[in-house]
Amino acid sequence: MQSGSKAHSLKYNAIINILSKVMSIIFPVITIPYVTRTLDVGNYGMVSLSQNIIGFFALFAGLGISTYATRTGAAIRDDPGKLKQFACEVFSINVLSTLSSLLGLAACVFIFPKLHPLLSLLTVMSMGIMMGTIGCDWVNNIYEDFTSLTVRTFLVQIISLALLFLLVKNADDQLIYASIGVFASGFASLINAVYIRRYVKISFVRCSWSLIKHHVKPILIFFFTQVACMIYVSSDAVMLGFMQNNEEVAFYNIATKVYTIVNTMIYAVIMVLLPRLSNTIHVKKDLLQNCDKIDQIFNVMLLLTVPCMALVFSLSDSIVLFLGGITYGESVVPLKLLSFASLFSVFAGLYSACILLPVGAERISFYCTVLAAVVNLVANVIFIPIGGATAAAATTVLAEAVGFLGYWLYCRRLLHIRISRNVLAVVVMGYILTEMVCRSLHILMKQPFFHCIVSGIAVLFVYSLVLYLGDRKDFFYLYGGGISKITAKMPFNKKETR
């Protein structure tokens, strides 16, 4: 925050950030059923393939700067002069990386004939890369200003939703659909570019070689970590497009949309923790002083993740039927498989954000992610030609499990995470009851939307009851403030001022 203003509590930040992610979820939940029924499977597959290709070049444009800027900027945010210099330098490097990425995209479209039919879609979507650089969302993260991001997201999505229903009317409107998405993100970025001037006035500065060298090592570690992560997140869809067909891409895209939604909600809590942990924990000694609180964070996140995983697995048929209709029935098995990947993904993220990044051990995150990416890439080459979308989902689960194992093997040398036996008993019983509740309600409710809604409410009640009876301490942590209470005794409590 600005000098002299109070920091929001972690509870407030978590709620606001989750609210922002929920709105990002509601938008595709409304639009996907409409788009999948308006565009045919082939055209929707073209859009999905283009989005994944753009994702790679957006990653190269971003260069890992967002995570690096959040981690490093949070540590110096009490010094406005130093932070301004840092922000201008990082922004300037980001501009250069964005220009290089767009030139690389143009070269790939020219070289590979397979991309020629996607020229219009890729041209429109590439504009979103430029706007993302201008937006500098990492400034909001440094100052833990999640409120502005939430309000901005809500307004832009309302406008986008109206444009979607007004303009996308038939199977050949995929370019209009892509343009609306670019408008949404681009307009939001322009708004934020103006808004963040209240914190720091960012301008382009000349990037000398000495300046680039100062930032390049940590940036590249974050960048290559994200590249490796992108390989096993988006390479599946791209390889499906090249090795199978656009229909398989469309089937897989429905499954990954839901998988991404679940992970996004849970990661909203993790990303609230990172700035303050980075501001406080610098060495292993600081980490050990807060080991009990980190244990509690892991226990609470397990209690949050397992019911989400159980719901997705149990409701996969109804979710796919609601989002895509009967045409997308082949998305069900990939979605069931990806539900298990969430558990590995979330806890790998916890090890990274709560242990490795605060103590400056991001290289370990890089190594673990590279290992997972290599496993995923090799497995994709072998199995995608045989199993299509289902094989792509299975290789993602394998990659996430390998990545998690790497994090666990290294981090246990720094800090032994203790998961409560009561928590384990609760999540096992909760998973079993979730499956029973969803199956029972499916017999009574054939309409997929209402089956999902009623099942979600019923599972929340049943799971909460099991938690209350089995582990009342964590019940009150989860429902009485959760992350905020867990971190209340840490050095960066909510009374901190800047």
PEFEN-V271271 format. One record per run of one state. SS is the DSSP state (hx for helix, st for strand, lp for the rest). FROM is the first residue (numbers start at 1). TO is the last residue. If there is no record, write none. Layout:
BEGIN
ss: [SS & SS]
from: [FROM & FROM]
to: [TO & TO]
END
This chain:
BEGIN
ss: [lp & st & lp & hx & lp & hx & lp & hx & lp & hx & lp & hx & lp & hx & lp & hx & lp & hx & lp & hx & lp & hx & lp & hx & lp & hx & lp & hx & lp & hx & lp & hx & lp & hx & lp & hx & lp & hx & lp & hx & lp & hx & lp & st & lp]
from: [1 & 6 & 7 & 10 & 39 & 41 & 63 & 65 & 76 & 80 & 112 & 113 & 136 & 137 & 143 & 146 & 168 & 174 & 199 & 209 & 244 & 246 & 281 & 284 & 290 & 291 & 315 & 316 & 325 & 326 & 329 & 331 & 357 & 362 & 412 & 421 & 445 & 448 & 471 & 472 & 480 & 483 & 487 & 497 & 498]
to: [5 & 6 & 9 & 38 & 40 & 62 & 64 & 75 & 79 & 111 & 112 & 135 & 136 & 142 & 145 & 167 & 173 & 198 & 208 & 243 & 245 & 280 & 283 & 289 & 290 & 314 & 315 & 324 & 325 & 328 & 330 & 356 & 361 & 411 & 420 & 444 & 447 & 470 & 471 & 479 & 482 & 486 & 496 & 497 & 498]
END
